[in-house]
Amino acid sequence: MVHLVNEAYTSQRNCLTGEKSLSSALDVREVELEKDFKVDRDLNSAVNIAKKCGALWTVHSFSKYSLLNVEEIDSKELEWRPY
């Protein structure tokens, strides 16, 4: 299944809190999601995009102590489905 996702504001939205509070400046490569917890802005965006996919985001864990753990998806089973 292929999901078309609008990626607008995914780099500005904190993937832990959902708040749109992060810098949109492209030269800022790391974002602070919690006190003393920084991640690359692309990882933050990727988590937000994955969350928008809903069903694909079945097994997940993203926190200060466990960065990212997503179930692997077999690309042969993907089908196109517009949103």
Secondary structure, 3 states (H helix, E strand, C coil): CEECCCCCCCCCECCCCCCECCCCCCCCCEEEEECCEEEEHHHHHHHHHHHHCHHHCCCCCCCCCCCCCCCCCCHHHCCEECC
